[in-house]
């Protein structure tokens, strides 16, 4: 299958240097690097990054994801302080925090999200936070702890349609919907968000059903982007969705009732994340 012209995005490494320099020496990880995000130079040139907490090693083995898999090290107790320092250096007013999945931890790493939010607000109470969390194995106590920290946006990605959940090792579609539903029914959050990647072989009707499922559990925001294979060891691309089709899905998502939708080839969950709340 021949790649369309848009399937390769040029990375300008020179544009990344100021952001790289600002967070150097803090021993922090970003999903921008770990997931080989195609938008890294664009986002870094704007002085922003999506931080990856709880180390760089995931306990699950999703076949689409470039993040390292295996046995992770113990969490860094000083990570929240380092993260807040990076935010200070970058002069951010909106911060996206995500993590690897840590099934080895009793709370799935929920306490690390709480600490990160708290430390950032200690530095500057005006900074807005968005958390993109794993499913915490469906543990409502862990989900509730993050909700109680009151991030401006609580996000958890369903990633794909139910029929393709073989690519999400250890995950469950209904469980992911349950995470979003529990967060929304808490009544404490301003916004709940999820994301989908297209091009793995999903059918149009399946995508529209996911839109309805997400709205049924109270999801406000949605990101829709093209899956791109990190390397030959990962899930292959079945389809390169056209920009026109992404626009059509955006329109359908708005019709389903979402408050804000980002849909396009290069869209990722944390890409232009501040646009959702600013609108």
Residue pairs with C-beta under 8 A, 6 or more apart in sequence:
1 237
1 240
3 240
4 240
4 242
6 240
6 243
6 265
6 266
7 226
7 228
7 240
7 265
9 38
9 39
9 266
10 41
11 38
11 40
11 41
12 41
12 45
13 41
15 41
15 42
15 44
15 45
16 40
16 41
16 44
16 45
18 44
18 47
19 44
19 45
19 47
19 48
19 49
19 90
20 44
22 47
22 86
22 89
22 90
23 30
23 49
23 86
23 89
23 90
26 82
26 83
26 85
26 86
27 76
27 82
28 51
28 52
28 79
28 82
28 83
28 86
29 51
29 52
29 53
29 55
29 56
30 49
30 50
30 51
30 52
31 37
31 50
31 51
31 52
31 67
31 98
31 270
32 39
32 40
32 43
32 44
32 49
32 50
33 40
34 52
34 56
34 66
34 67
34 68
35 65
35 66
35 67
35 230
36 66
36 230
37 43
37 50
37 268
37 271
38 228
38 266
39 266
39 268
39 271
43 49
43 50
43 271
47 90
47 91
47 92
48 90
48 92
48 94
49 86
49 90
50 96
50 97
50 98
50 132
50 270
50 273
51 83
51 86
51 95
51 96
51 97
51 98
51 116
52 67
52 98
52 99
52 100
53 79
53 83
53 97
53 98
53 99
53 109
53 112
53 113
53 116
54 72
54 75
54 79
54 99
54 100
54 102
54 105
54 109
54 112
55 72
55 73
55 75
55 76
55 100
55 102
56 67
56 68
56 100
57 67
57 68
57 69
57 70
57 71
57 72
57 73
57 100
58 65
58 67
58 68
58 69
58 70
58 72
58 100
58 101
58 102
59 69
59 71
59 72
59 100
59 101
59 102
59 103
59 104
59 170
60 69
60 101
60 103
60 168
60 169
60 170
60 171
61 69
61 169
61 170
62 167
62 168
62 169
62 171
63 166
63 167
63 169
63 234
63 235
64 159
64 167
64 168
64 197
64 200
64 227
64 234
64 235
65 230
65 234
66 230
66 231
66 234
67 100
71 104
72 100
72 102
72 104
75 102
75 105
75 109
75 112
76 82
79 112
79 115
79 116
80 112
80 115
80 116
80 118
80 119
80 120
81 119
83 97
83 116
83 119
83 120
84 116
84 119
84 120
84 122
84 123
85 123
87 95
87 120
87 123
87 124
87 127
88 123
88 124
92 127
93 126
93 127
93 128
93 274
94 127
94 128
94 129
94 130
94 273
94 274
94 277
95 120
95 127
95 128
95 129
95 130
96 129
96 130
96 131
96 132
96 270
96 273
97 113
97 116
97 117
97 129
97 130
97 131
97 132
98 131
98 132
98 133
98 269
98 270
99 109
99 112
99 113
99 132
99 133
99 134
100 134
101 108
101 134
101 135
101 170
102 108
102 109
102 134
103 137
103 170
107 136
107 139
107 141
107 142
107 145
108 134
108 135
108 136
108 137
108 139
108 142
109 134
109 136
110 133
110 136
110 139
110 142
110 143
110 145
110 146
111 145
113 131
113 133
113 145
113 146
113 149
113 151
114 145
114 146
114 148
114 149
116 129
117 129
117 131
117 149
117 150
117 151
118 149
120 127
120 129
121 127
121 129
128 152
128 274
128 277
129 151
129 152
129 153
130 151
130 152
130 153
130 154
130 155
130 193
130 270
130 273
130 277
131 146
131 151
131 153
131 154
131 155
132 155
132 156
132 157
132 193
132 269
132 270
133 143
133 146
133 154
133 155
133 156
133 179
134 156
135 156
135 171
135 172
135 175
135 176
135 179
136 142
136 143
136 179
137 175
138 172
138 175
138 178
138 179
140 182
143 179
143 182
143 183
144 182
144 186
146 154
146 183
147 154
147 182
147 183
147 186
147 188
147 189
148 188
150 188
150 189
151 189
152 190
152 191
152 277
153 189
153 190
153 191
153 192
153 193
153 221
153 273
153 276
153 277
154 183
154 189
154 191
154 192
154 193
155 192
155 193
155 194
155 195
155 221
155 269
156 176
156 179
156 180
156 183
156 193
156 194
157 176
157 194
157 195
157 196
157 269
158 173
158 176
158 177
158 194
158 195
158 196
158 210
158 213
158 214
159 167
159 168
159 171
159 176
159 195
159 196
159 197
160 167
160 168
160 196
160 197
160 200
160 202
161 202
161 203
161 206
161 207
161 209
161 210
162 173
162 206
162 210
163 202
163 206
164 200
164 201
164 202
165 171
165 172
165 173
167 200
167 235
177 213
177 214
177 217
178 217
180 192
180 194
180 214
180 217
180 218
180 219
181 217
181 218
183 189
183 192
184 192
184 217
184 218
184 219
185 218
190 277
191 220
191 221
191 259
191 276
191 277
192 218
192 219
192 220
192 221
193 219
193 220
193 221
193 222
193 223
193 269
193 276
194 214
194 219
194 221
194 222
194 223
195 222
195 223
195 224
195 225
195 268
195 269
196 207
196 210
196 222
196 223
196 224
196 225
197 224
197 225
197 226
197 227
198 207
198 224
198 225
198 226
198 227
198 239
198 241
198 246
198 249
199 226
199 227
199 228
199 237
199 238
199 239
199 240
199 241
200 227
200 235
200 237
200 238
201 238
201 239
207 249
208 252
208 256
211 222
211 252
211 253
211 256
211 258
212 256
214 222
214 256
214 258
215 256
215 257
215 258
219 258
220 258
220 259
220 260
221 258
221 259
221 260
221 261
221 276
222 253
222 258
222 260
222 261
222 262
222 263
223 261
223 262
223 263
223 267
223 268
223 269
223 271
224 246
224 249
224 250
224 253
224 261
224 262
224 263
224 264
224 267
225 263
225 264
225 265
225 266
225 267
225 268
225 271
226 240
226 241
226 246
226 264
226 265
226 266
226 267
227 235
227 237
228 237
229 235
229 236
229 237
241 265
243 264
243 265
246 263
246 264
246 265
246 267
247 263
247 264
249 263
250 261
250 262
250 263
250 264
253 261
253 263
254 261
259 279
260 275
260 276
260 279
262 271
262 272
262 275
262 276
